[in-house]
Amino acid sequence: MGYIRFWDMAPATNGSFEVCKVDDKSGPSLLSGTAYQYSSYIAFPPGAYRLAVYKKGNRDTALKTFSLDVKPETFFTIIVSPQAIEAFVDTNDPK
């Protein structure tokens, strides 16, 4: 398994965010967070994922999309901050 977590570093006044598959906007959120907190790593089967960050409750427009190649024992963090929305590989130091 590979692992992805979501870190919401934006103030609560910006609302909350969620991560979903790009091709399944009506499906459940894969990851979500609350202001200034991060989720635990969630296990994902190996594979190519197209994920998008949305404002919670508004999946009409993605704020940012990512293509992640999840391999066994890889770790990723998707971060929302006031300046940007980014994805980072944490494999070397997942803590």
N, C-alpha and C positions, 0 to 999 in steps of 0.2 A: 504494500500500500504506500501511497504518497500522502502528503498532508498539506492542508491549506488552512490558514486562520485569517480572520478579518479584524483590523484594528481601526477603530473610529477615533481619530484624534481631533475631530472638529467639535466646536462648542455645541451644546445642546440646542442653542438657538438656531443652528443650521438644520435641525431636524435629524431624523435617523435614516440609516441607509441599509441596503440589503444587496446581496450578491446572488445572481441567478444565472442559469444557462442562457446564452443569447438566443438559442433556437427554442426555448421553452419558457417564454415570459409569463405564461399563465400557471406554470408549475410552482412548487414550493420554493421558498428562499433556501439557498444552500448554506449561506452564512449571513449573519446580521450582527450588529453591535449596538452598544449604547455609548454616548459621549464619553471620551477619554478612557475607554476600556477596550480590551481585545478579547476575542473569543478563544477558546481552546482550539488546538489543531483538530481539524476534522479529517478523518481518513477518506481518501478517494482512491478508487481502483486506478491502476496505471492507464494512461491514455491521454489523448489530446482534448483539451477543454477550451471552449470559447465562453468566457464568463463576462458579465457586465455588472457594473455598480449602478444602482438606481436609488433615487429618493424613495424611502419606504412608502408604499401606497401609490406610486406613480411609475409604472413600468412602460410608459409611452416613449420616453426618451432616456437612453442610457447616458450616464454621466461620463463613463469610461468603459472601454472593453479591453479584454486581455485574452491572449492565446497562451495557455500554459501547457507545457508538455510534462505531465505528472508521471514520474518514474518511481519504482520502488525506493523507499527511504529518501525521497526528496521532500523538502519543506519549503513552503511559500507563505508570504504574508502580503495581503492586500491592505493598503493603508489609505484612509481618507483623512486629509489634513486641510486646514484652511487654504493652503497654497496649491495643493495638487492631490491627485489620486494616482497611486503607483502600486506596482507589484514587485516584490523583491524575493530573491532566492535566499532562503535561510539554511540551506542544507549543511553548511559547515558548522553553524552554531545555532540550532533551533531553539535555544532557551533565551 
